[in-house]
Amino acid sequence: MQTAIIEANNIVKDFEISRQGLQRKSMRALNDVSFKLHKGRALAIVGESGSGKSTVAKIVAKMHKANAGQVLFNQRDINEFKGRKAELEYRSNVQMVFQDPFGSLNPVHTIFHHVARPLLLHNKFSKHELRDKVEFILEQVGLNPASETAQKYPHQLSGGQRQRVNIARNLAVGAQVMLADEPTSMLDVSIRLGILNLMEEMKSEQDLAMMYITHDIATARYLAEDIGVMYVGHMLEWGDTDEVIHHPQHPYTQLLVSAVPNPEQSIHGGTLAEERGEIPLWTPHSRGCPFAGRCKHVSEQCRQQLPPVVALSERHFVRCFLHS
């Protein structure tokens, strides 16, 4: 496989949640997280709310800075991109698509403005070339007729159309990496597939590296070749999407897969009740496996030590003492 365009190694991120006098209390949002993004492939990051999925993307996008670990872009530490010119260079290559398509757009500006502005900001085109280029990009993302769409305002578009505008802005600056943070979760079910198909086309035709953040394993399998399962800031299982989903080895992955609706299964036949429990608040002083409080296979070792990474195959890894 080709060299990764984005490589994250042992990322740690803490957030301060309270301060009492000289004492500060922190939560650990990410703990020892590593992954790679390759051109023409998608990595799906799945897990429950609060698992750290969005924090991963925001660190790659330089919206947050990791407390420890390293993120490389084309084998260069992203912290080396300093100053306006270097920051613009990095941000033109690494772009985010946010969950709320309306909140990502300025309601007082036209669609033309939203797509043209990054072209001007990154000096991609002169002003007299803008009109044709903006309309070309809108056509690429299926917003036809492009000339009419360009003159509209965000409130005049549907949720799916607004999300296509956000994707168009990524195309406008020639992004090599797309970080999509639950891009379909606020859209009607009937139009989600269209957005996923558009992302699939961009991944293959534009040779994009893609991170797809979701809580939906079904869409993760549809779009992504690789998958990482996160829980309370920890990557618990990762590898080839089909292998992980069809042969889940971590109890948490098994729980997620069993929660996917199956019309052939009795609604009373699940085992979710056996594994309910409080999601822990992880801190820099926490110990053990974060899933220990909900795991039916838990041992004292699980409560005291974070399991090591175990390679089950060349394309399947897990953190669990059941396999170490």
Salt bridges, closest charged atoms under 4 A:
ASP14 OD1 - ARG28 NE 2.68
GLU16 OE2 - ARG19 NE 3.30
GLU16 OE1 - ARG24 NH1 3.67
ASP32 OD2 - ARG319 NH2 2.36
GLU48 OE1 - ARG294 NH1 2.97
GLU80 OE1 - ARG76 NE 3.27
GLU87 OE2 - LYS62 NZ 3.16
GLU87 OE1 - ARG91 NH2 3.31
GLU182 OE1 - HIS215 ND1 2.81
GLU200 OE1 - LYS203 NZ 2.90
GLU225 OE2 - LYS203 NZ 2.79
ASP226 OD1 - ARG41 NH2 3.01
ASP226 OD1 - ARG315 NH2 2.29
GLU237 OE2 - HIS316 NE2 2.54
ASP242 OD1 - ARG221 NE 3.39
GLU243 OE2 - HIS316 ND1 3.33
